Amino acid sequence: MVIPQQGQGYAGSDENGFQKSPSSASQSTEQDQDGKKQSRRHLPSEVWERYKEEIHELYIEQNKPLSELIEIMQQKGLKATARMYKAKFAQWGFVKNNRKKDVATMLRLQNQRGAVGKPTTFRRHGRSVNIENYMKRKGVSSDDFEALVASTDLPNYLRALTPPPGAPQHIALPSHLHAQDILVTCFKDLTLSWQDSSKLSSASFENDFNIYFDGELCEATRDFSRACWFFSRHHNSLGALLSQRAFSSLHLIIKTPSALGLFDLLIASVISPDYGLAKELWKYLAGYARATLGPTNTLSRLFAALDEVFQNNSLEMGVDFIFNCMESIIGMLLETSDFTQTIVPSISFFLLGDLILFNSKRTDLPSLKKAVASVAAALPSRETHHKPDVMRFIEPAAYLWQHGPSDEYSAQLAHASLQLSDAVSDRYDWTYWVSWRVIAHFHRSRCGTDVATVKDHPRHALARYALEKAIDAAEAGRGFSESQIFENMQTLEVWHREAGDATQELAVRRRREKGLRDYAEFLQRSQRVELPKTSRS
């Protein structure tokens, strides 16, 4: 096993087309009223769209001032004036500060909701908006805004929320405890088929695992998490097609209940969450179960309780609740020693895999950590009964989950994984492209952040090479990775731009756009529906 050293091949192009103004930008000068010449440059919309997500990350997510944003983007090849940025911000809805009309709308909506007993808070691009501080700073009162607005429609960058109770309270709410109790009990009941008196039947479990992993319900849960991801990236027609395909099969969790399926569905609902889809998921399953099994059935009560949690709480609270439930399920299973060598490794592998695939930052899951430790203790055991094949992946996956791809040992584990070639590795072939992705991000993390020098760092070429290998491997694999393929391509575009390789950047972008079109057409054909026409998909 050889880990590539700094300075090895794959050197990038030295030409940096993006360091110059885009050739398509027209320039003109004209005299203003004071006789002073003023330069105007008009950039095509496709140039702005190319940088839109980077600008959003810097200006909105990192809250950088406009002057610093302009300087950073100039180094990346986008040369534009402050006025041009402000025009684009207005078009994109990139608003950071309170505007009078927005404050008036928020006040009116707050008053209307308050009249029916609903407290209201507001968020702009995910950040809390403090109306009171704004009015104090401006020296105005709510009366000054009465005549400014006649509508209660918020712009798309603002959200009205009912604030949750304090963090220590939310898991102790009676409805939450009720739902969690039903879920853990239901899951425990679903494991009974794997037990023969006091001895777990490994063959029974292994058979159920293979049936689920290769089955329609497993694919439906994948479709659901893919749909959430594509909606989050504004590829709405793809999200719609995937959610339609998912909902055509998700009822199987009720027709043929499965502990593995239930746990996997819990993961899919929160790993890249979409609030609307999550609420529809539990509402649909609650209605289906009630209609087919009756309201007193355990599954009916379970999905009704989950529906109630998501209908009456924020997305953040719902997600936290599901993760708490999964932790409780793992803790319950760890109390049965035989389960620690069968179902615990399997569901831990499902959860770890998605935490890694979707780059989750949620690392404080004590029961999952205990499950990993129990698997590590069981691996050297000389007991003769069969252990699931996934057990060998648990420790490396857990290390990557905790330490991330920038860690040197994570990279060493990834290199070791690439050397494996057997039936188990082939079955879980997504571990192969994930290993390449880890290596790519490891090398990129060693290149620093200085835009002026990063392109010449020898590890930057290694990072681009490894990420392209990850994309190729994912495209050739079984699946589970469509969203990550497109995300990796987007990252590779940025890295080629950093390297000044405009040709490769354009090639990857065209490959990504074609991939999105082809994927949409595939989904359309598979469902025989007319594809909605949008500019994003």
PADREN-997783 format. One line per 4 residues: their letters; for each residue x, y, z of C-alpha. Coordinates in steps of 0.2 Angstrom, whole numbers, plus 5000, padded with zeros to 4 digits. Example, Ala and Ser with C-alpha at 12.3 -4.5 7.8 and 13.67 -1.06 7.14 Angstrom:
as	5062:4978:5039  5068:4995:5036
This chain:
mvip	5000:5000:5000  5008:5016:4994  5002:5033:4999  5005:5046:4986
qqgq	5019:5058:4991  5019:5077:4989  5025:5081:4971  5019:5066:4962
gyag	5011:5069:4944  4995:5075:4937  5002:5093:4936  4988:5105:4931
sden	4988:5118:4917  4998:5134:4920  4986:5145:4910  4973:5154:4921
gfqk	4959:5160:4910  4949:5165:4925  4962:5178:4931  4957:5189:4917
spss	4940:5197:4914  4928:5185:4905  4930:5188:4886  4911:5189:4884
asqs	4910:5204:4896  4907:5220:4886  4916:5235:4892  4912:5254:4889
teqd	4916:5270:4896  4905:5285:4896  4906:5303:4903  4895:5307:4919
qdgk	4888:5324:4923  4904:5329:4932  4915:5325:4917  4923:5310:4926
kqsr	4925:5294:4916  4916:5279:4923  4919:5261:4918  4905:5249:4916
rhlp	4906:5230:4913  4891:5219:4910  4894:5201:4914  4883:5188:4906
sevw	4871:5179:4917  4879:5162:4915  4896:5170:4922  4886:5175:4937
eryk	4878:5158:4939  4894:5150:4938  4900:5159:4954  4882:5160:4963
eeih	4885:5146:4976  4902:5153:4981  4895:5170:4983  4881:5164:4993
elyi	4893:5154:5004  4905:5169:5007  4892:5183:5008  4877:5175:5016
eqnk	4884:5160:5026  4901:5167:5031  4893:5184:5032  4908:5193:5024
plse	4906:5211:5020  4904:5216:5001  4921:5224:5000  4930:5208:5006
liei	4918:5197:4995  4923:5208:4979  4942:5205:4984  4940:5186:4986
mqqk	4930:5184:4970  4942:5195:4960  4956:5183:4965  4945:5169:4958
glka	4942:5178:4942  4926:5187:4944  4929:5205:4941  4913:5216:4945
tarm	4909:5232:4954  4900:5234:4970  4885:5241:4960  4884:5225:4949
ykak	4885:5214:4965  4870:5224:4973  4860:5222:4957  4863:5203:4957
faqw	4859:5202:4976  4842:5210:4973  4839:5198:4959  4844:5182:4969
gfvk	4837:5188:4986  4854:5189:4994  4848:5201:5008  4857:5202:5024
nnrk	4850:5218:5032  4833:5223:5037  4823:5233:5024  4808:5244:5029
kdva	4795:5234:5019  4802:5217:5026  4800:5224:5044  4783:5230:5041
tmlr	4778:5213:5033  4786:5204:5048  4777:5215:5061  4760:5213:5053
lqnq	4762:5194:5052  4768:5193:5070  4753:5203:5076  4741:5191:5066
rgav	4749:5176:5073  4749:5183:5090  4731:5186:5090  4728:5168:5089
gkpt	4741:5163:5102  4755:5159:5091  4772:5167:5096  4783:5170:5080
tfrr	4801:5172:5076  4809:5175:5059  4824:5169:5051  4833:5176:5036
hgrs	4844:5163:5026  4844:5153:5042  4849:5167:5054  4838:5174:5067
vnie	4830:5191:5064  4829:5203:5079  4815:5216:5074  4816:5224:5091
nymk	4834:5228:5090  4831:5236:5073  4817:5247:5079  4828:5253:5094
rkgv	4843:5257:5083  4832:5267:5070  4822:5275:5084  4805:5269:5077
ssdd	4790:5260:5083  4778:5247:5075  4766:5262:5072  4778:5269:5059
feal	4776:5254:5048  4757:5252:5048  4755:5261:5031  4769:5252:5022
vast	4762:5235:5018  4745:5227:5014  4751:5209:5012  4758:5196:5024
dlpn	4768:5187:5011  4786:5185:5016  4800:5186:5003  4808:5169:5000
ylra	4823:5173:5010  4813:5176:5026  4804:5162:5036  4791:5164:5050
ltpp	4793:5150:5064  4784:5146:5080  4799:5146:5092  4802:5129:5101
pgap	4803:5127:5120  4820:5128:5128  4832:5114:5122  4832:5104:5138
qhia	4813:5102:5137  4809:5097:5120  4813:5078:5121  4803:5077:5137
lpsh	4787:5084:5129  4773:5071:5132  4770:5069:5113  4789:5066:5110
lhaq	4790:5053:5124  4774:5044:5118  4781:5043:5100  4798:5038:5105
dilv	4791:5024:5116  4780:5017:5102  4795:5018:5090  4807:5008:5101
tcfk	4793:4995:5106  4788:4993:5088  4806:4991:5082  4809:4978:5096
dltl	4794:4968:5090  4800:4968:5073  4816:4959:5078  4807:4944:5085
swqd	4808:4935:5069  4827:4934:5071  4826:4925:5088  4824:4906:5091
sskl	4820:4904:5109  4835:4912:5118  4847:4910:5103  4848:4922:5088
ssas	4846:4914:5071  4861:4921:5061  4854:4913:5045  4837:4921:5048
fend	4845:4938:5051  4857:4937:5036  4842:4932:5024  4832:4946:5030
fniy	4847:4958:5028  4850:4953:5010  4831:4953:5005  4830:4971:5012
fdge	4847:4978:5005  4842:4971:4987  4824:4976:4988  4812:4989:4983
lcea	4809:4997:5000  4828:5000:5002  4828:5008:4985  4813:5019:4990
trdf	4822:5025:5006  4837:5030:4995  4825:5039:4983  4818:5049:4997
srac	4835:5055:5004  4840:5059:4986  4824:5069:4983  4828:5079:4999
wffs	4846:5082:4993  4840:5088:4976  4827:5099:4983  4840:5107:4994
rhhn	4851:5111:4979  4836:5118:4969  4835:5105:4956  4816:5104:4960
slga	4811:5094:4945  4823:5080:4950  4817:5081:4968  4799:5080:4962
llsq	4803:5064:4951  4812:5056:4965  4800:5059:4978  4786:5053:4967
rafs	4796:5037:4964  4799:5035:4982  4781:5037:4988  4776:5024:4975
slhl	4785:5011:4986  4786:5017:5004  4770:5009:5009  4780:4993:5009
iikt	4786:4997:5026  4768:4994:5031  4763:4979:5020  4779:4970:5024
psal	4786:4978:5040  4805:4977:5042  4816:4982:5057  4830:4986:5045
glfd	4818:4996:5033  4811:5006:5048  4828:5011:5054  4834:5015:5036
llia	4818:5026:5033  4822:5035:5049  4839:5039:5043  4833:5044:5025
svis	4820:5056:5033  4834:5067:5042  4851:5064:5034  4848:5078:5021
pdyg	4831:5084:5028  4818:5093:5018  4804:5100:5030  4790:5098:5017
lake	4794:5080:5012  4797:5074:5030  4780:5080:5035  4772:5072:5019
lwky	4781:5056:5023  4774:5053:5040  4757:5060:5035  4756:5048:5021
lagy	4762:5033:5031  4750:5037:5045  4735:5038:5033  4740:5022:5024
arat	4742:5012:5040  4726:5019:5047  4717:5014:5031  4724:4997:5029
lgpt	4728:4991:5047  4715:5001:5058  4719:5015:5070  4724:5004:5085
ntls	4738:4994:5076  4755:4998:5082  4762:5004:5065  4746:5015:5064
rlfa	4750:5023:5081  4768:5024:5077  4766:5034:5061  4752:5045:5068
alde	4764:5049:5083  4778:5054:5071  4766:5064:5060  4761:5074:5075
vfqn	4779:5077:5080  4783:5084:5063  4767:5094:5060  4768:5103:5077
nsle	4787:5106:5078  4801:5114:5068  4812:5104:5056  4826:5106:5068
mgvd	4816:5098:5083  4810:5085:5072  4827:5080:5066  4834:5080:5084
fifn	4819:5069:5089  4823:5056:5076  4841:5055:5080  4837:5053:5098
cmes	4825:5039:5093  4839:5030:5083  4850:5032:5098  4837:5024:5109
iigm	4835:5010:5097  4853:5006:5096  4854:5007:5115  4840:4995:5117
llet	4848:4982:5105  4865:4983:5114  4856:4976:5129  4854:4959:5120
sdft	4872:4952:5118  4867:4942:5102  4861:4958:5093  4878:4966:5095
qtiv	4885:4954:5082  4870:4955:5070  4858:4969:5069  4868:4982:5078
psis	4883:4981:5065  4870:4982:5051  4860:4997:5057  4876:5005:5063
ffll	4883:5003:5045  4868:5011:5037  4869:5026:5049  4888:5028:5048
gdli	4887:5026:5029  4874:5040:5027  4883:5052:5039  4899:5050:5029
lfns	4890:5051:5012  4881:5067:5016  4895:5075:5025  4885:5076:5041
krtd	4893:5086:5056  4883:5077:5069  4896:5067:5078  4889:5067:5096
lpsl	4879:5051:5096  4884:5041:5111  4874:5025:5107  4882:5024:5090
kkav	4899:5026:5098  4895:5011:5110  4889:5001:5095  4906:5004:5086
asva	4915:4999:5102  4905:4983:5103  4909:4978:5085  4927:4981:5088
aalp	4927:4970:5103  4918:4956:5094  4929:4956:5078  4943:4946:5086
sret	4931:4933:5094  4934:4915:5089  4916:4911:5091  4910:4900:5077
hhkp	4893:4908:5073  4892:4919:5057  4895:4938:5058  4888:4950:5046
dvmr	4900:4955:5032  4898:4973:5036  4907:4972:5052  4924:4974:5044
fiep	4919:4991:5038  4912:4998:5055  4928:5004:5063  4936:5013:5048
aayl	4919:5021:5044  4917:5027:5062  4935:5034:5062  4931:5044:5046
wqhg	4914:5050:5054  4923:5056:5069  4939:5064:5062  4934:5068:5044
psde	4944:5067:5028  4958:5079:5032  4965:5067:5045  4980:5058:5040
ysaq	4974:5041:5047  4958:5043:5038  4968:5045:5022  4978:5029:5026
laha	4962:5019:5029  4955:5025:5013  4971:5019:5004  4970:5002:5012
slql	4951:5001:5007  4957:5004:4989  4968:4988:4990  4953:4977:4994
sdav	4946:4966:4981  4933:4953:4985  4915:4949:4985  4911:4960:5000
sdry	4920:4975:4993  4910:4973:4977  4894:4972:4986  4897:4988:4995
dwty	4906:4996:4981  4901:5014:4987  4916:5012:4999  4927:5012:4984
wvsw	4923:5029:4978  4921:5036:4995  4939:5031:4998  4944:5041:4983
rvia	4934:5056:4989  4943:5055:5006  4960:5055:4998  4955:5070:4987
hfhr	4950:5080:5002  4965:5075:5012  4977:5082:4998  4967:5097:4996
srcg	4967:5101:5014  4986:5101:5014  4986:5115:5000  4981:5129:5011
tdva	4969:5143:5008  4979:5156:4999  4971:5158:4982  4987:5165:4974
tvkd	4998:5150:4978  4986:5135:4980  4986:5131:4961  5005:5128:4962
hprh	5004:5116:4976  5008:5099:4970  4995:5091:4981  4982:5101:4972
alar	4984:5091:4956  4983:5075:4967  4967:5081:4975  4959:5084:4957
yale	4965:5067:4951  4958:5058:4966  4941:5067:4965  4939:5063:4947
kaid	4943:5045:4951  4929:5046:4964  4917:5053:4952  4921:5039:4939
aaea	4920:5025:4952  4903:5032:4958  4896:5033:4941  4901:5015:4938
grgf	4894:5008:4954  4878:5001:4960  4870:5017:4965  4866:5026:4981
sesq	4877:5040:4975  4869:5051:4962  4868:5066:4973  4886:5064:4978
ifen	4892:5062:4960  4885:5079:4956  4891:5087:4972  4908:5080:4969
mqtl	4908:5087:4951  4903:5104:4958  4918:5103:4970  4930:5098:4955
evwh	4924:5113:4945  4929:5124:4959  4946:5115:4961  4950:5117:4942
reag	4945:5135:4944  4958:5137:4958  4971:5129:4947  4967:5141:4933
datq	4962:5127:4922  4947:5134:4912  4947:5120:4900  4945:5106:4913
elav	4932:5117:4923  4921:5119:4908  4923:5100:4904  4917:5095:4921
rrrr	4903:5108:4921  4897:5101:4905  4898:5084:4911  4888:5088:4927
ekgl	4875:5097:4917  4873:5082:4905  4873:5070:4919  4858:5080:4927
rdya	4849:5080:4911  4852:5061:4908  4847:5057:4926  4831:5067:4924
eflq	4827:5058:4907  4830:5041:4915  4818:5045:4930  4805:5052:4918
rsqr	4806:5036:4907  4805:5025:4922  4789:5033:4928  4782:5038:4911
velp	4778:5055:4916  4781:5072:4908  4796:5080:4915  4793:5098:4921
ktsr	4802:5111:4912  4813:5121:4924  4829:5131:4921  4838:5121:4935
s	4835:5103:4929
